Amino acid sequence: MRTLAVMSARRRHGYGDRIVARTDRGTEFGVVLCEATSAAVEQLEEPVGGKILRAMSADDESQWAIQLAKTAEDLRLIRDRVKQLGLAMQVVDVERLLGGERILFYFVAENRVDFRALVRELARELQTRIELRQIGVRDEAKLLADYGDCGKTVCCNTHLSKMPPVSMRMAKLQKATLDPSKISGRCGRLKCCLRYEFDNYEQWQEQLPPVGSRIVTADGAATVLAQELMAQQILVQTEDDRRILISAEQVLAVTRRGGKPSSTAKH
């Protein structure tokens, strides 16, 4: 699983450098993203620590390829043992450390699983330290998903260091379709990208009179029926029952906001 870490080093490393590092998990392969400035570190929530040991050598690359080649057999083995033990869990991925001192298996399950017997069998057969981690559906997508509906690599597998909370209100405010199949990501939950521009939409909404407000324009009084947030326009019904779109600049005063008397003399 992709993990962001802040590490010490004896020499400077640049973006994209492939390195070997020592963490609390063991000897790992990694890629340098940027210098650990205070501004960069502030963006991380509880980052992993560690130490860069060296730049990745040809021998390290060969060892890494060997470890990766073993993961398919690791998955077959654990899935067979899960079935034999009758455990209610689905193993979704396996991770081997570069040094081979630990193998991590990731699984999803609806309830808590007692996997102690499974760990003992795996440790006996693989002759190394075994670690099982239960993850949620968003983490499963982070591990396995490739591309989103937008055609780009899923956000949780690229730049997101934590999964932001997303609500249906965000979709409604942005007037996204409420069809679950259209606003759900690969994990089956609401798409993380619904949060990206939500703050802007809230700001735009505050700049317009709420639906139900009574306003005054150069052409007379009107009632707000709907808001067009991005365009900063409102749909109003005039006193002669016409429905027209007007811009925010055309509102001279708000006499009642959303059905309540307003003390705002000018919008």
C-alpha positions in Angstrom: 0.0 0.0 0.0 1.3 3.4 -0.9 2.6 5.2 2.2 3.9 8.7 2.6 6.9 9.0 4.9 9.4 11.6 6.2 12.9 10.2 6.2 16.4 11.3 7.2 19.3 10.8 4.7 23.0 11.3 4.7 22.9 13.0 1.3 20.5 14.9 -0.9 18.1 12.9 -3.0 15.9 14.4 -5.8 12.4 13.8 -7.1 12.0 10.3 -8.6 15.1 8.8 -7.1 14.6 5.1 -6.3 15.9 4.4 -2.8 16.2 1.7 -0.2 14.9 2.8 3.3 14.7 1.4 6.7 11.3 1.9 8.5 9.7 0.3 11.5 8.4 -2.4 9.1 11.8 -3.4 7.8 13.9 -2.7 4.7 11.7 -1.2 2.0 11.8 0.1 -1.6 10.7 3.7 -2.1 10.6 6.7 -4.4 11.6 10.2 -3.4 8.8 12.8 -3.9 10.3 16.0 -2.5 12.4 17.6 0.2 10.8 17.3 3.7 10.3 21.0 4.2 8.1 22.2 7.0 5.4 23.2 4.5 5.5 19.7 3.0 5.4 17.9 6.3 2.4 20.0 7.5 0.4 18.4 4.7 0.8 14.9 6.1 -1.2 13.4 8.9 0.9 11.2 11.1 3.6 10.4 8.5 5.7 7.3 8.8 9.4 7.9 9.8 12.5 6.2 8.6 16.0 6.5 7.2 17.2 6.3 3.6 20.0 3.8 3.5 21.1 4.1 -0.1 20.2 4.7 -3.7 18.7 1.5 -5.2 21.4 -0.6 -6.9 21.2 -3.2 -9.6 21.3 -5.9 -7.0 18.4 -4.2 -5.1 16.4 -4.0 -8.3 16.9 -7.7 -8.9 15.9 -8.6 -5.3 12.8 -6.4 -5.6 11.8 -8.2 -8.8 12.2 -11.6 -7.0 10.0 -10.4 -4.2 7.3 -9.2 -6.5 7.3 -12.4 -8.5 6.4 -14.3 -5.3 3.3 -12.3 -4.5 1.0 -14.3 -6.9 1.9 -17.5 -5.1 1.4 -15.8 -1.7 -2.1 -14.8 -2.7 -3.0 -18.3 -3.9 -1.7 -19.8 -0.6 -3.5 -17.5 1.8 -6.8 -17.8 -0.2 -6.6 -21.6 0.0 -5.9 -21.4 3.8 -8.8 -18.9 4.3 -11.1 -21.3 2.5 -9.9 -24.3 4.5 -10.3 -22.5 7.8 -13.7 -21.1 6.9 -12.8 -17.5 7.6 -15.3 -14.8 6.6 -12.7 -12.6 4.9 -11.6 -11.6 1.4 -7.9 -11.2 0.9 -7.3 -8.4 -1.7 -3.6 -7.8 -1.8 -0.2 -8.8 -0.6 2.9 -6.8 0.0 6.5 -8.1 0.4 9.2 -5.9 1.8 12.4 -5.6 -0.1 14.4 -7.3 2.6 12.0 -10.2 2.7 11.7 -10.0 6.5 7.9 -9.5 6.5 4.9 -10.2 4.3 1.8 -8.1 4.7 -1.7 -9.3 3.6 -4.6 -6.9 3.3 -8.2 -8.1 3.6 -11.7 -6.9 3.9 -14.4 -8.3 6.2 -17.8 -7.3 7.5 -16.9 -8.3 11.1 -13.9 -8.9 13.2 -12.0 -12.0 12.2 -9.9 -14.3 14.5 -7.0 -15.1 12.1 -4.5 -16.3 14.6 -4.5 -19.9 13.2 -4.1 -18.5 9.7 -1.1 -16.5 10.7 0.5 -19.5 12.3 0.1 -21.6 9.2 1.4 -18.9 6.9 4.4 -18.3 9.1 5.2 -22.0 9.1 4.9 -22.3 5.3 6.5 -19.0 4.3 9.2 -19.0 7.0 9.0 -15.2 7.7 7.0 -12.7 9.7 3.3 -12.5 8.7 1.1 -9.5 9.2 -2.6 -9.3 8.3 -4.4 -5.9 8.1 -8.1 -5.4 7.8 -8.9 -2.5 5.5 -12.1 -0.6 4.5 -13.7 -0.4 1.0 -12.0 2.9 0.3 -8.6 1.4 1.1 -9.4 -1.6 -1.1 -10.0 0.7 -4.0 -6.7 2.5 -3.2 -5.0 -0.8 -3.6 -6.8 -2.3 -6.6 -8.5 0.4 -8.6 -7.0 1.8 -11.7 -9.0 4.5 -13.5 -12.0 6.6 -12.5 -15.0 7.7 -14.7 -13.0 10.8 -15.6 -10.4 8.7 -17.4 -7.6 9.5 -14.9 -6.0 7.3 -12.3 -8.1 7.2 -9.1 -7.3 10.0 -6.7 -6.9 7.6 -3.7 -4.0 5.9 -5.6 -2.2 9.1 -6.6 -2.3 12.3 -4.5 -4.7 11.7 -1.6 -2.9 11.0 1.6 -6.2 10.6 3.6 -9.7 10.0 2.6 -11.9 13.1 3.0 -15.5 12.7 4.3 -18.0 13.2 1.5 -21.8 13.7 2.0 -24.8 13.7 -0.3 -25.3 17.4 0.5 -22.1 18.1 -1.5 -23.6 16.3 -4.5 -26.9 18.2 -4.2 -25.3 21.6 -3.8 -23.2 21.0 -7.0 -26.3 19.8 -8.8 -24.6 16.5 -9.6 -26.9 13.6 -10.6 -28.2 11.7 -7.6 -28.0 8.4 -9.4 -25.7 6.3 -7.1 -24.0 4.6 -10.1 -22.9 8.0 -11.4 -21.7 9.7 -8.2 -20.0 6.6 -6.6 -16.4 5.8 -7.0 -14.7 2.5 -7.5 -15.0 1.8 -3.8 -18.8 2.1 -4.0 -18.8 5.2 -1.8 -19.4 8.8 -2.9 -16.6 10.1 -5.1 -13.9 12.0 -3.2 -13.8 14.6 -6.0 -17.2 15.9 -4.8 -15.4 17.6 -2.0 -12.7 19.3 -4.1 -14.9 22.3 -5.2 -17.5 22.1 -2.4 -16.0 25.1 -0.5 -16.3 27.2 -3.7 -19.9 26.2 -4.2 -20.7 27.2 -0.5 -19.1 30.6 -1.1 -21.0 31.1 -4.3 -24.3 30.1 -2.6 -23.7 32.7 0.2 -23.3 35.4 -2.4 -26.8 34.8 -3.8 -30.2 35.4 -2.1 -31.6 32.0 -0.9 -34.5 30.3 -2.7 -37.8 31.9 -1.5 -36.3 35.3 -0.9 -38.1 38.5 -2.0 -35.8 40.9 -3.9 -36.0 44.2 -5.7 -34.6 44.8 -9.2 -34.7 47.7 -11.6 -37.8 46.1 -13.1 -39.6 45.7 -9.8 -40.0 43.1 -7.1 -39.5 39.3 -7.6 -39.3 36.0 -5.8 -36.2 33.8 -6.0 -37.1 30.3 -7.4 -33.6 28.8 -8.0 -29.9 29.5 -7.9 -27.3 29.0 -10.7 -24.2 29.0 -8.5 -21.4 28.9 -11.1 -23.0 31.5 -13.3 -23.9 33.6 -10.3 -27.4 33.9 -11.5 -30.9 33.4 -10.0 -34.2 32.3 -11.5 -36.9 34.7 -10.3 -40.6 35.0 -10.7 -41.8 38.6 -11.3 -45.0 40.1 -10.1 -46.5 39.6 -13.5 -45.7 35.9 -13.3 -42.7 35.9 -15.7 -39.8 33.6 -14.9 -36.4 35.0 -15.9 -32.8 34.5 -15.1 -31.0 37.6 -13.7 -27.4 38.1 -12.6 -26.5 38.8 -8.9 -25.6 42.4 -9.9 -29.2 43.1 -10.9 -30.4 42.6 -7.4 -30.8 46.0 -5.8 -32.1 44.9 -2.4 -33.3 41.8 -0.5 -36.5 42.5 1.5 -36.9 39.0 2.7 -34.4 36.2 2.8 -35.7 32.6 2.3 -39.1 33.4 3.7 -37.8 35.6 6.6 -37.7 39.4 6.7 -34.3 40.7 5.9 -32.4 43.7 7.3 -30.2 43.6 4.3 -30.7 46.8 2.3 -28.4 45.8 -0.5 -27.3 42.5 -1.8 
